């Protein structure tokens, strides 16, 4: 299978630091996955306009995994 793997990190700011709070991250992954499936997303860049549960795409935090 030749497919890109998307590994989103949903971070919250706490005490002036960004931190993944698993409960909130789990709640945000559902709407993101649902949106990707319903819209038939085939390019990960299409997820950059995701805005739900208080989370938005932040280019400064993006990295490419090999």
C-alpha positions as CSV (number, residue, x, y, z in Angstrom):
1,X,0.0,0.0,0.0
2,X,1.4,3.3,-1.0
3,X,-0.2,5.9,1.3
4,X,0.8,8.9,3.4
5,X,0.5,8.5,7.1
6,X,-0.8,11.5,9.0
7,X,0.0,11.7,12.7
8,X,-1.8,14.7,14.1
9,X,-0.8,16.1,17.5
10,X,-3.5,18.0,19.3
11,X,-1.8,20.2,21.9
12,X,-3.2,22.5,24.6
13,X,-1.3,25.4,26.1
14,X,-0.9,24.9,29.8
15,X,1.5,26.9,32.0
16,X,3.0,28.6,28.9
17,X,3.9,25.2,27.4
18,X,2.2,23.1,24.8
19,X,1.2,19.7,26.0
20,X,-0.9,16.8,24.6
21,X,-3.8,16.2,26.9
22,X,-4.9,12.7,25.9
23,X,-8.6,13.1,26.7
24,X,-9.0,16.2,24.6
25,X,-6.7,14.9,21.8
26,X,-8.9,11.7,21.5
27,X,-12.0,13.9,21.3
28,X,-10.5,15.9,18.4
29,X,-9.2,12.9,16.4
30,X,-12.8,11.7,15.9
31,X,-14.1,14.8,14.1
32,X,-10.9,15.0,12.0
33,X,-11.2,11.4,10.9
34,X,-14.9,11.8,10.2
35,X,-14.3,14.9,8.1
36,X,-11.5,13.1,6.1
37,X,-13.8,10.1,5.4
38,X,-16.9,12.2,4.5
39,X,-15.0,14.4,2.1
40,X,-13.0,11.6,0.6
41,X,-9.7,13.3,1.5
42,X,-6.8,11.8,-0.5
43,X,-4.2,14.5,0.2
44,X,-3.1,15.3,3.8
45,X,-2.8,19.0,2.9
46,X,-6.7,19.0,2.7
47,X,-6.8,18.6,6.5
48,X,-5.0,21.9,7.1
49,X,-8.2,23.8,7.2
50,X,-9.5,21.5,10.0
51,X,-11.0,23.6,12.8
52,X,-12.9,21.8,15.5
53,X,-13.0,21.2,19.3
54,X,-10.8,24.4,19.6
55,X,-8.0,23.0,17.5
56,X,-6.6,24.4,14.2
57,X,-3.6,23.6,12.0
58,X,-0.4,25.4,13.0
59,X,2.3,25.3,10.3
60,X,5.1,26.2,12.7
61,X,4.5,22.8,14.5
62,X,4.4,20.7,11.3
63,X,7.2,18.3,10.4
64,X,7.6,15.6,7.8
65,X,8.3,12.1,9.0
66,X,10.2,9.8,6.8
